[in-house]
Amino acid sequence: MDTDERRGRTPARALTGVARDLWVEEPAVRYRMADPVRTAAVRAVIVTAVTLIEAMVAFLATLADSWLAFPMVIAGVASTVGATWAVLDVWVTRQMWNQRHGVVSVPSSTARRLRRERRAARRAAREAQRAEARIARRARRRRPGSSSGEVSGGVRARHGGHRQHHAAHSAVTR
């Protein structure tokens, strides 16, 4: 089964004489790394590559009995420390990203608190929306014949029209 068949389209090999797209976008198997993690990983790869090149140059300079051998060995040792640091930076950055953005679900996770706050905000917004809808429904039930928004006393009903409605009724009944 090829890509077109998985997506429910007619396979390209069945279409003779029809141009097929050169680039077909396929869904990713894994999610993309977060930007800070990707940046740290690229940095680690570059530092590690430079360290390997330095190690190779140090080895070849040692074989050739060159004066460059000793400085390259020292630089290789320093680069090894730097490469180790860069790889640990990727690990630490990844852990930090996961903890802050909700992948790790431990009680001390910052992400759990943030998710709880977002959930509470969404719940409050839904409750406010329901309350407004409830007020509008009650207002429609109390004034079944009035569609223009006026109450019996001639006062135009607004969002806070409940008090005005009662004031108009009390003025009429007195």
C-alpha positions as CSV (number, residue, x, y, z in Angstrom):
1,M,0.0,0.0,0.0
2,D,1.6,3.3,-1.0
3,T,1.0,6.8,0.3
4,D,-1.9,7.7,-2.0
5,E,-3.8,4.5,-1.1
6,R,-3.3,5.2,2.7
7,R,-4.7,8.7,2.2
8,G,-7.7,7.4,0.2
9,R,-6.7,8.8,-3.1
10,T,-6.2,7.0,-6.4
11,P,-2.7,5.7,-6.7
12,A,-0.5,7.6,-9.1
13,R,0.5,4.5,-11.0
14,A,-3.2,4.1,-11.9
15,L,-3.3,7.5,-13.5
16,T,-1.5,7.3,-16.8
17,G,-0.6,10.6,-18.5
18,V,-1.4,12.6,-15.4
19,A,1.4,14.5,-13.7
20,R,2.2,13.4,-10.2
21,D,3.5,15.8,-7.5
22,L,7.3,15.6,-7.2
23,W,7.1,16.2,-3.4
24,V,4.6,14.3,-1.3
25,E,4.3,15.4,2.3
26,E,4.2,12.4,4.6
27,P,3.1,12.7,8.3
28,A,6.0,12.6,10.7
29,V,6.6,9.4,12.6
30,R,8.0,11.3,15.6
31,Y,7.3,14.8,16.8
32,R,9.8,17.5,16.0
33,M,12.2,18.4,18.7
34,A,11.6,21.6,20.6
35,D,13.7,24.6,19.4
36,P,16.0,24.9,22.4
37,V,16.7,21.2,22.4
38,R,17.4,21.2,18.7
39,T,19.8,24.1,19.0
40,A,21.7,22.3,21.8
41,A,21.8,19.1,19.8
42,V,23.2,20.9,16.7
43,R,25.8,22.6,18.9
44,A,26.7,19.2,20.4
45,V,27.1,17.6,17.0
46,I,29.4,20.4,15.8
47,V,31.6,20.3,18.9
48,T,31.8,16.5,18.8
49,A,32.8,16.6,15.1
50,V,35.5,19.2,15.8
51,T,36.7,17.0,18.7
52,L,36.9,14.0,16.4
53,I,38.9,15.9,13.8
54,E,41.3,17.2,16.4
55,A,41.8,13.7,17.7
56,M,42.5,12.4,14.2
57,V,45.0,15.3,13.6
58,A,46.7,14.6,16.9
59,F,47.0,10.9,16.1
60,L,48.4,11.6,12.6
61,A,50.8,14.2,13.9
62,T,52.0,11.8,16.6
63,L,52.7,9.2,13.9
64,A,54.5,11.7,11.8
65,D,56.7,12.9,14.8
66,S,55.5,16.4,14.2
67,W,55.8,19.3,16.6
68,L,52.0,19.8,16.2
69,A,51.3,16.5,18.1
70,F,51.5,17.8,21.7
71,P,49.4,21.0,21.1
72,M,46.8,18.9,19.3
73,V,46.6,16.3,22.1
74,I,46.1,19.2,24.6
75,A,43.4,20.7,22.4
76,G,41.8,17.3,21.9
77,V,41.6,16.8,25.7
78,A,40.0,20.3,26.1
79,S,37.6,19.6,23.2
80,T,36.6,16.3,24.8
81,V,35.6,18.1,27.9
82,G,33.7,20.6,25.8
83,A,32.0,17.9,23.8
84,T,30.9,16.1,27.0
85,W,29.6,19.4,28.3
86,A,27.7,20.0,25.0
87,V,26.1,16.5,25.1
88,L,25.1,17.0,28.8
89,D,23.6,20.4,27.7
90,V,21.3,18.6,25.3
91,W,20.2,16.2,28.0
92,V,19.6,19.0,30.6
93,T,17.8,21.2,28.0
94,R,15.6,18.3,27.0
95,Q,14.7,17.5,30.6
96,M,14.0,21.1,31.4
97,W,11.8,21.5,28.3
98,N,9.8,18.3,29.1
99,Q,9.3,19.5,32.7
100,R,8.1,23.0,31.8
101,H,5.9,22.0,28.9
102,G,4.0,19.1,30.3
103,V,5.6,15.9,29.1
104,V,6.9,14.8,32.6
105,S,4.0,14.2,34.9
106,V,5.6,14.2,38.4
107,P,4.1,16.2,41.3
108,S,7.0,18.7,41.3
109,S,6.5,19.4,37.6
110,T,5.9,23.0,36.7
111,A,3.9,21.9,33.8
112,R,1.2,20.3,36.0
113,R,0.7,23.6,37.8
114,L,0.5,25.5,34.5
115,R,-2.0,23.0,33.1
116,R,-4.1,23.2,36.2
117,E,-4.2,27.1,35.9
118,R,-5.1,26.9,32.2
119,R,-7.8,24.4,33.0
120,A,-9.2,26.6,35.8
121,A,-9.2,29.6,33.5
122,R,-11.0,27.7,30.7
123,R,-13.6,26.4,33.3
124,A,-14.2,30.0,34.6
125,A,-14.6,31.2,31.0
126,R,-17.2,28.4,30.3
127,E,-19.0,29.2,33.5
128,A,-19.2,32.9,32.6
129,Q,-20.5,32.1,29.2
130,R,-23.1,29.8,30.6
131,A,-24.1,32.4,33.1
132,E,-24.6,35.0,30.3
133,A,-26.6,32.5,28.3
134,R,-28.7,31.7,31.4
135,I,-29.4,35.4,32.0
136,A,-30.4,35.9,28.3
137,R,-32.7,32.9,28.5
138,R,-34.4,34.2,31.7
139,A,-34.7,37.7,30.2
140,R,-36.4,36.2,27.1
141,R,-38.8,34.1,29.3
142,R,-39.9,37.2,31.3
143,R,-40.7,39.3,28.2
144,P,-42.3,36.9,25.8
145,G,-44.0,39.5,23.6
146,S,-41.2,42.1,23.5
147,S,-38.7,41.4,20.8
148,S,-37.3,45.0,20.5
149,G,-35.7,44.9,23.9
150,E,-38.1,47.3,25.6
151,V,-39.9,46.6,28.9
152,S,-43.4,47.7,29.8
153,G,-42.2,51.1,31.2
154,G,-40.5,52.1,28.0
155,V,-37.0,51.7,29.4
156,R,-34.6,50.0,27.0
157,A,-33.2,46.7,28.5
158,R,-29.4,46.4,28.5
159,H,-27.1,43.9,30.0
160,G,-28.0,45.1,33.5
161,G,-31.7,45.6,32.5
162,H,-33.0,43.4,35.3
163,R,-33.0,46.3,37.8
164,Q,-34.5,48.6,35.2
165,H,-37.2,46.1,34.6
166,H,-38.2,46.0,38.3
167,A,-38.0,49.8,38.5
168,A,-40.3,50.2,35.6
169,H,-42.8,47.6,37.1
170,S,-42.7,49.3,40.5
171,A,-43.4,52.7,38.9
172,V,-46.4,51.3,37.0
173,T,-47.9,49.5,40.0
174,R,-47.7,52.5,42.4
